[in-house]
Amino acid sequence: MPGFDTMQLECESGLTVDSPIETDLSRIEGEEFAILSKDDGTYIQCAEDTESPQEYVLEYQNGSLDEHYQAVDSRISLERVLDAFKKYLNNDDSWLNDFQWERMDLT
């Protein structure tokens, strides 16, 4: 699985930013979903929660579908999503402790 030289931000609108910086993450607001990738199988992603306005679903994958997780916290705001994306962008793994995670069976 090929990796990227740097991270990549992809949004529902078709926007793609190679080598994003923190200010690029503000573009997530208003998008139905966004993915910040380290490589094809390692990323963090968010999507607007269709049942709860102003709330998000947050997931990450660590290399394979066997390592795909969803945050099970209630009321994940855009602010919390942006904070997690900023930490992920900066290789600060503390974002993992900011949420409760549940492994998803995608295989």
C-alpha positions as CSV (number, residue, x, y, z in Angstrom):
1,M,0.0,0.0,0.0
2,P,1.7,3.2,-1.1
3,G,2.0,6.0,1.4
4,F,2.1,9.8,1.0
5,D,5.2,11.8,1.5
6,T,3.1,14.1,3.7
7,M,-0.4,14.1,4.9
8,Q,-3.4,14.9,2.7
9,L,-6.7,16.5,3.6
10,E,-9.7,15.5,1.4
11,C,-13.2,17.0,1.8
12,E,-16.7,16.1,0.5
13,S,-16.6,19.1,-1.9
14,G,-13.7,17.6,-3.8
15,L,-11.2,19.9,-2.1
16,T,-7.8,18.1,-1.7
17,V,-4.9,19.8,0.2
18,D,-1.5,18.1,0.0
19,S,0.8,18.9,3.0
20,P,-2.0,20.7,4.9
21,I,-1.2,23.1,7.8
22,E,-3.4,23.8,10.8
23,T,-5.2,26.7,9.1
24,D,-6.3,24.4,6.3
25,L,-8.3,22.4,8.8
26,S,-10.8,25.2,9.2
27,R,-12.0,24.2,5.7
28,I,-13.7,21.2,7.3
29,E,-16.5,23.4,8.6
30,G,-19.4,23.2,6.2
31,E,-18.2,19.9,4.6
32,E,-20.3,16.7,5.0
33,F,-17.1,14.7,5.6
34,A,-13.3,15.2,5.7
35,I,-10.4,12.8,5.8
36,L,-6.8,13.5,7.0
37,S,-4.6,10.8,5.7
38,K,-1.1,9.7,6.5
39,D,-1.4,7.0,3.8
40,D,-4.1,4.9,2.1
41,G,-4.9,2.9,5.2
42,T,-4.0,5.3,8.0
43,Y,-6.2,8.3,8.6
44,I,-8.7,10.1,10.7
45,Q,-12.1,11.1,9.3
46,C,-15.2,12.9,10.3
47,A,-18.7,13.2,8.9
48,E,-21.7,15.3,9.9
49,D,-24.1,13.4,12.0
50,T,-27.3,13.4,10.0
51,E,-29.5,12.8,13.0
52,S,-27.9,15.5,15.2
53,P,-27.2,18.9,13.7
54,Q,-23.9,20.5,14.7
55,E,-22.5,17.1,15.8
56,Y,-20.0,14.8,14.1
57,V,-19.1,11.1,13.7
58,L,-15.3,10.6,14.2
59,E,-13.4,7.6,13.1
60,Y,-9.8,6.6,12.5
61,Q,-8.0,3.7,10.9
62,N,-4.5,2.5,11.7
63,G,-3.2,0.6,8.7
64,S,-6.0,-1.8,7.9
65,L,-9.8,-2.4,8.2
66,D,-9.0,-4.6,11.2
67,E,-7.9,-1.5,13.0
68,H,-10.8,0.8,12.2
69,Y,-12.4,2.6,15.2
70,Q,-15.3,5.0,15.9
71,A,-15.5,7.5,18.8
72,V,-18.6,6.5,20.8
73,D,-18.7,9.7,22.8
74,S,-22.0,11.6,22.6
75,R,-22.1,15.1,21.2
76,I,-18.9,15.4,19.2
77,S,-18.7,19.1,18.2
78,L,-16.8,20.6,15.3
79,E,-14.5,22.1,17.9
80,R,-13.6,18.7,19.2
81,V,-13.2,17.3,15.7
82,L,-10.8,20.2,14.7
83,D,-8.8,19.7,17.9
84,A,-8.4,16.0,17.1
85,F,-7.4,16.7,13.5
86,K,-4.9,19.3,14.6
87,K,-3.3,16.9,17.0
88,Y,-3.3,14.1,14.4
89,L,-1.7,16.6,11.9
90,N,1.1,17.3,14.4
91,N,1.7,13.7,15.3
92,D,0.4,14.3,18.8
93,D,-1.3,11.0,19.8
94,S,-3.1,12.5,22.8
95,W,-6.2,12.8,20.6
96,L,-6.6,9.1,21.2
97,N,-7.3,9.8,24.9
98,D,-9.8,12.6,24.1
99,F,-12.5,10.1,23.0
100,Q,-13.8,6.6,23.9
101,W,-13.1,4.3,20.9
102,E,-14.9,1.2,19.7
103,R,-13.5,-1.1,17.1
104,M,-15.7,-1.4,14.0
105,D,-16.0,-4.7,12.1
106,L,-15.6,-3.7,8.5
107,T,-14.3,-7.0,7.1
